[in-house]
């Protein structure tokens, strides 16, 4: 069972993506974003996932540890060849430090799940059946 406090925190987060030609687009769970959808369509991307590698299992790490974890995510993505847009996850209440993230483009959900598990994340954001941002929980959560 997912911890309701943890789920509430994830739902109260702004998932910000720096979209070329659009600037910073803020995604919220369950809320449509016309600028984000238009940018995806214009670029020809069919799928996406927003993933961070920092603060494993939602346990705070030092700035240096988180920087190393983000660099490891960048390296893993570069090896795999996925295109990305940079991003940052921001807690709406400001009680959690900003988390660098990536919006991975045209990544299969199974690969996003594998990466999230590998980087010890509780969840990541991907489109639901209607294309709306949704939380995808990783097994341990």
C-alpha positions as CSV (number, residue, x, y, z in Angstrom):
1,X,0.0,0.0,0.0
2,X,1.3,3.5,-0.9
3,X,1.9,5.8,2.0
4,X,-0.9,8.5,1.8
5,X,1.5,11.2,3.0
6,X,4.1,10.2,0.3
7,X,1.4,10.2,-2.3
8,X,0.1,13.6,-1.3
9,X,3.6,15.0,-1.5
10,X,4.1,13.6,-5.0
11,X,0.7,15.0,-6.1
12,X,1.5,18.4,-4.7
13,X,4.7,18.7,-6.7
14,X,5.2,20.9,-9.8
15,X,6.9,18.8,-12.5
16,X,8.7,21.5,-14.5
17,X,10.1,20.8,-18.0
18,X,12.2,23.2,-20.0
19,X,10.5,22.7,-23.5
20,X,12.4,24.1,-26.5
21,X,10.4,27.1,-27.9
22,X,8.0,27.1,-25.0
23,X,10.2,27.8,-22.0
24,X,9.4,26.2,-18.6
25,X,6.2,24.2,-18.7
26,X,4.7,23.1,-15.3
27,X,2.9,19.8,-15.2
28,X,0.6,18.7,-12.4
29,X,-0.8,15.3,-11.9
30,X,-4.1,14.8,-13.7
31,X,-4.0,18.3,-15.3
32,X,-3.7,18.8,-19.0
33,X,-1.0,21.0,-20.4
34,X,-1.7,22.4,-23.9
35,X,1.8,23.9,-24.3
36,X,3.5,20.5,-23.3
37,X,1.1,18.5,-25.6
38,X,1.7,20.8,-28.5
39,X,5.5,20.6,-28.1
40,X,5.4,16.8,-28.0
41,X,3.2,16.7,-31.1
42,X,5.4,19.2,-33.0
43,X,8.5,17.2,-32.2
44,X,6.8,13.9,-33.1
45,X,7.2,12.3,-29.7
46,X,4.7,9.5,-28.8
47,X,5.6,8.8,-25.2
48,X,7.4,10.5,-22.3
49,X,8.4,10.1,-18.7
50,X,9.7,12.5,-16.1
51,X,12.3,10.9,-13.9
52,X,14.7,12.0,-11.2
53,X,17.5,10.1,-9.7
54,X,18.1,12.0,-6.5
55,X,17.0,11.3,-2.9
56,X,16.5,7.5,-3.2
57,X,13.3,6.2,-1.8
58,X,12.5,9.8,-0.8
59,X,15.4,9.9,1.7
60,X,17.3,13.2,1.6
61,X,20.9,13.1,0.3
62,X,23.6,15.7,0.4
63,X,23.8,18.1,-2.5
64,X,27.0,16.3,-3.7
65,X,25.4,12.9,-3.6
66,X,22.4,14.1,-5.5
67,X,24.6,15.8,-8.1
68,X,26.4,12.5,-8.6
69,X,23.1,10.6,-8.9
70,X,21.8,13.1,-11.5
71,X,25.1,12.8,-13.5
72,X,24.6,9.0,-13.4
73,X,21.1,9.4,-14.8
74,X,22.4,11.7,-17.6
75,X,25.1,9.1,-18.4
76,X,22.6,6.2,-18.5
77,X,20.2,8.1,-20.7
78,X,23.1,9.2,-23.0
79,X,24.1,5.5,-23.4
80,X,20.5,4.5,-24.2
81,X,20.1,7.3,-26.8
82,X,16.8,8.8,-25.6
83,X,16.2,12.4,-26.3
84,X,15.5,14.5,-23.2
85,X,14.3,17.9,-22.0
86,X,15.7,19.1,-18.7
87,X,13.5,19.7,-15.8
88,X,13.1,20.1,-12.1
89,X,10.6,18.8,-9.6
90,X,9.4,21.5,-7.1
91,X,7.5,20.8,-3.9
92,X,4.5,23.1,-3.9
93,X,4.9,23.8,-0.2
94,X,8.6,24.4,-0.5
95,X,9.4,21.9,2.2
96,X,11.5,19.7,0.0
97,X,14.6,20.9,-2.0
98,X,14.2,21.2,-5.8
99,X,15.1,17.9,-7.6
100,X,16.8,18.0,-11.0
101,X,14.9,15.7,-13.4
102,X,14.7,14.7,-17.0
103,X,11.7,14.4,-19.4
104,X,12.7,11.3,-21.4
105,X,11.1,11.3,-24.9
106,X,9.8,8.3,-26.7
107,X,10.8,6.0,-23.8
108,X,8.7,2.9,-23.4
109,X,7.0,2.7,-20.0
110,X,8.9,-0.5,-19.2
111,X,12.2,1.2,-19.7
112,X,11.2,4.2,-17.6
113,X,10.2,1.8,-14.8
114,X,13.5,0.0,-15.1
115,X,15.4,3.3,-14.7
116,X,13.2,4.5,-11.8
117,X,13.8,1.2,-10.0
118,X,17.5,1.3,-10.7
119,X,17.8,4.8,-9.2
120,X,15.6,3.8,-6.2
121,X,12.7,6.1,-6.9
122,X,9.3,5.7,-5.4
123,X,7.5,7.0,-8.5
124,X,7.8,8.9,-11.7
125,X,5.5,10.8,-14.0
126,X,4.2,9.5,-17.3
127,X,1.0,9.9,-19.3
128,X,-2.1,8.0,-18.4
129,X,-4.5,6.5,-21.0
130,X,-5.8,10.0,-21.8
131,X,-2.4,11.6,-22.0
132,X,-2.6,13.3,-18.7
133,X,0.4,13.4,-16.3
134,X,0.1,10.6,-13.8
135,X,2.1,8.9,-11.1
136,X,3.6,5.5,-11.9
137,X,4.6,3.8,-8.6
138,X,7.7,1.6,-8.4
139,X,7.4,-1.7,-6.7
140,X,8.9,-0.8,-3.4
141,X,6.5,2.2,-2.9
